[in-house]
């Protein structure tokens, strides 16, 4: 029998956008697991459906850990303008949702010291999104 992680990893490559959205939600809590992290970045940069990008970003922002926010930053660093807009929308959705969110700003602050320059720059952009949501 497949574990929840294995099932979500399998769904991440599904041709069905609804299954990929579910995979993004299910994998978000595994952001620190290398196989899940790779799949999550792929979902954040999904070229077939913006709902996958948006809802995966929202799920990761709701997790709010440094590992989760680093994946969003990695995606922002690679995203085209349209993808970046949907990533920002997903982060915004998490921040204004009824459940609130863990301290995404603190995770972004920690990422400002990441060894990868692209991650540091992208984390600064995500931090600006967070600041814009608070106003």
C-alpha atoms as a printed R data frame, in Angstrom:
    type eleno elety resid chain resno      x      y       z
1   ATOM     1    CA   UNK     A     1  0.000  0.000   0.000
2   ATOM     2    CA   UNK     A     2  1.231  3.494  -0.863
3   ATOM     3    CA   UNK     A     3  1.987  6.036   1.847
4   ATOM     4    CA   UNK     A     4  0.418  9.482   1.721
5   ATOM     5    CA   UNK     A     5  3.706 10.918   0.505
6   ATOM     6    CA   UNK     A     6  4.064  8.316  -2.255
7   ATOM     7    CA   UNK     A     7  0.469  8.830  -3.396
8   ATOM     8    CA   UNK     A     8  0.892 12.607  -3.490
9   ATOM     9    CA   UNK     A     9  4.160 12.270  -5.420
10  ATOM    10    CA   UNK     A    10  2.359 10.101  -7.969
11  ATOM    11    CA   UNK     A    11 -0.445 12.667  -8.297
12  ATOM    12    CA   UNK     A    12  2.078 15.478  -8.845
13  ATOM    13    CA   UNK     A    13  2.737 14.196 -12.365
14  ATOM    14    CA   UNK     A    14 -0.884 13.470 -13.222
15  ATOM    15    CA   UNK     A    15 -2.340 14.865 -16.451
16  ATOM    16    CA   UNK     A    16 -5.331 16.011 -14.361
17  ATOM    17    CA   UNK     A    17 -4.954 19.538 -12.989
18  ATOM    18    CA   UNK     A    18 -7.276 18.698 -10.093
19  ATOM    19    CA   UNK     A    19 -5.003 15.830  -9.038
20  ATOM    20    CA   UNK     A    20 -1.946 18.102  -9.314
21  ATOM    21    CA   UNK     A    21 -3.687 20.691  -7.112
22  ATOM    22    CA   UNK     A    22 -4.426 17.972  -4.551
23  ATOM    23    CA   UNK     A    23 -0.789 16.839  -4.748
24  ATOM    24    CA   UNK     A    24  0.405 20.392  -4.054
25  ATOM    25    CA   UNK     A    25 -1.793 20.608  -0.980
26  ATOM    26    CA   UNK     A    26 -0.823 17.156   0.246
27  ATOM    27    CA   UNK     A    27  2.912 17.626  -0.346
28  ATOM    28    CA   UNK     A    28  3.157 21.075   1.286
29  ATOM    29    CA   UNK     A    29  3.694 19.590   4.733
30  ATOM    30    CA   UNK     A    30  6.613 17.574   3.308
31  ATOM    31    CA   UNK     A    31  8.490 20.649   1.989
32  ATOM    32    CA   UNK     A    32 11.658 19.551   3.785
33  ATOM    33    CA   UNK     A    33 11.684 16.101   2.098
34  ATOM    34    CA   UNK     A    34 13.878 16.281  -1.046
35  ATOM    35    CA   UNK     A    35 11.533 14.237  -3.299
36  ATOM    36    CA   UNK     A    36  8.550 16.304  -2.238
37  ATOM    37    CA   UNK     A    37 10.487 19.563  -2.600
38  ATOM    38    CA   UNK     A    38 11.379 18.745  -6.189
39  ATOM    39    CA   UNK     A    39  7.768 17.876  -7.017
40  ATOM    40    CA   UNK     A    40  6.494 21.020  -5.276
41  ATOM    41    CA   UNK     A    41  8.758 23.324  -7.291
42  ATOM    42    CA   UNK     A    42  7.445 21.614 -10.420
43  ATOM    43    CA   UNK     A    43  3.870 22.230  -9.271
44  ATOM    44    CA   UNK     A    44  4.629 25.864  -8.435
45  ATOM    45    CA   UNK     A    45  5.913 26.310 -11.986
46  ATOM    46    CA   UNK     A    46  3.114 24.250 -13.614
47  ATOM    47    CA   UNK     A    47  2.884 25.344 -17.243
48  ATOM    48    CA   UNK     A    48 -0.490 23.755 -17.905
49  ATOM    49    CA   UNK     A    49 -2.756 25.291 -15.269
50  ATOM    50    CA   UNK     A    50 -2.461 28.407 -13.129
51  ATOM    51    CA   UNK     A    51 -4.711 26.876 -10.461
52  ATOM    52    CA   UNK     A    52 -1.939 24.395  -9.687
53  ATOM    53    CA   UNK     A    53  0.576 27.226  -9.246
54  ATOM    54    CA   UNK     A    54 -1.771 29.345  -7.147
55  ATOM    55    CA   UNK     A    55 -3.046 26.624  -4.842
56  ATOM    56    CA   UNK     A    56  0.362 25.037  -4.297
57  ATOM    57    CA   UNK     A    57  1.775 28.457  -3.349
58  ATOM    58    CA   UNK     A    58 -1.139 28.989  -0.975
59  ATOM    59    CA   UNK     A    59 -0.621 25.570   0.650
60  ATOM    60    CA   UNK     A    60  3.102 26.206   1.140
61  ATOM    61    CA   UNK     A    61  2.509 29.697   2.550
62  ATOM    62    CA   UNK     A    62 -0.012 28.212   4.991
63  ATOM    63    CA   UNK     A    63  2.697 25.799   6.167
64  ATOM    64    CA   UNK     A    64  4.924 28.872   6.519
65  ATOM    65    CA   UNK     A    65  8.170 27.110   7.404
66  ATOM    66    CA   UNK     A    66 11.549 28.195   6.074
67  ATOM    67    CA   UNK     A    67 11.613 25.042   3.907
68  ATOM    68    CA   UNK     A    68  8.179 25.803   2.453
69  ATOM    69    CA   UNK     A    69  8.959 29.451   1.812
70  ATOM    70    CA   UNK     A    70 12.307 28.522   0.245
71  ATOM    71    CA   UNK     A    71 10.430 26.462  -2.366
72  ATOM    72    CA   UNK     A    72  8.242 29.456  -3.180
73  ATOM    73    CA   UNK     A    73 11.378 31.596  -3.452
74  ATOM    74    CA   UNK     A    74 13.007 29.037  -5.772
75  ATOM    75    CA   UNK     A    75  9.911 29.116  -7.973
76  ATOM    76    CA   UNK     A    76  9.787 32.929  -7.967
77  ATOM    77    CA   UNK     A    77 13.426 32.984  -9.079
78  ATOM    78    CA   UNK     A    78 12.555 30.835 -12.127
79  ATOM    79    CA   UNK     A    79  9.037 32.085 -12.854
80  ATOM    80    CA   UNK     A    80  7.982 34.173 -15.804
81  ATOM    81    CA   UNK     A    81  5.863 37.250 -15.076
82  ATOM    82    CA   UNK     A    82  2.557 35.372 -15.368
83  ATOM    83    CA   UNK     A    83  3.686 32.574 -13.055
84  ATOM    84    CA   UNK     A    84  5.043 35.120 -10.570
85  ATOM    85    CA   UNK     A    85  1.635 36.820 -10.496
86  ATOM    86    CA   UNK     A    86 -0.058 33.513  -9.651
87  ATOM    87    CA   UNK     A    87  2.572 32.696  -7.031
88  ATOM    88    CA   UNK     A    88  1.930 36.081  -5.438
89  ATOM    89    CA   UNK     A    89 -1.827 35.503  -5.558
90  ATOM    90    CA   UNK     A    90 -1.415 32.136  -3.815
91  ATOM    91    CA   UNK     A    91  0.724 33.655  -1.056
92  ATOM    92    CA   UNK     A    92 -1.793 36.489  -0.680
93  ATOM    93    CA   UNK     A    93 -4.683 33.992  -0.453
94  ATOM    94    CA   UNK     A    94 -2.932 32.257   2.445
95  ATOM    95    CA   UNK     A    95 -2.228 35.499   4.278
96  ATOM    96    CA   UNK     A    96 -5.769 36.858   4.104
97  ATOM    97    CA   UNK     A    97 -7.508 33.527   4.697
98  ATOM    98    CA   UNK     A    98 -9.633 32.917   7.769
99  ATOM    99    CA   UNK     A    99 -7.095 30.535   9.306
100 ATOM   100    CA   UNK     A   100 -4.274 33.047   9.205
101 ATOM   101    CA   UNK     A   101 -0.734 31.910   8.578
102 ATOM   102    CA   UNK     A   102  2.424 31.217  10.501
103 ATOM   103    CA   UNK     A   103  5.067 33.877  10.399
104 ATOM   104    CA   UNK     A   104  5.860 33.938   6.704
105 ATOM   105    CA   UNK     A   105  7.747 37.202   7.180
106 ATOM   106    CA   UNK     A   106 10.109 35.560   9.680
107 ATOM   107    CA   UNK     A   107 10.754 32.678   7.274
108 ATOM   108    CA   UNK     A   108 11.543 35.174   4.493
109 ATOM   109    CA   UNK     A   109 13.892 37.031   6.845
110 ATOM   110    CA   UNK     A   110 15.795 33.797   7.468
111 ATOM   111    CA   UNK     A   111 15.968 33.220   3.709
112 ATOM   112    CA   UNK     A   112 17.646 36.608   3.290
113 ATOM   113    CA   UNK     A   113 20.778 34.758   4.518
114 ATOM   114    CA   UNK     A   114 20.376 31.773   2.159
115 ATOM   115    CA   UNK     A   115 23.573 30.714   0.378
116 ATOM   116    CA   UNK     A   116 21.880 31.054  -3.043
117 ATOM   117    CA   UNK     A   117 21.620 34.618  -4.297
118 ATOM   118    CA   UNK     A   118 18.517 33.821  -6.371
119 ATOM   119    CA   UNK     A   119 16.751 32.577  -3.234
120 ATOM   120    CA   UNK     A   120 17.743 35.706  -1.298
121 ATOM   121    CA   UNK     A   121 16.396 37.985  -4.047
122 ATOM   122    CA   UNK     A   122 13.177 36.022  -4.456
123 ATOM   123    CA   UNK     A   123 12.640 35.881  -0.688
124 ATOM   124    CA   UNK     A   124 12.923 39.678  -0.630
125 ATOM   125    CA   UNK     A   125 10.203 39.843  -3.299
126 ATOM   126    CA   UNK     A   126  7.955 37.490  -1.304
127 ATOM   127    CA   UNK     A   127  8.631 39.548   1.819
128 ATOM   128    CA   UNK     A   128  7.435 42.630  -0.077
129 ATOM   129    CA   UNK     A   129  4.239 40.754  -0.989
130 ATOM   130    CA   UNK     A   130  3.724 39.970   2.694
131 ATOM   131    CA   UNK     A   131  4.272 43.615   3.664
132 ATOM   132    CA   UNK     A   132  1.790 44.699   0.979
133 ATOM   133    CA   UNK     A   133 -0.832 42.315   2.360
134 ATOM   134    CA   UNK     A   134 -0.491 43.700   5.878
135 ATOM   135    CA   UNK     A   135 -1.406 47.222   4.808
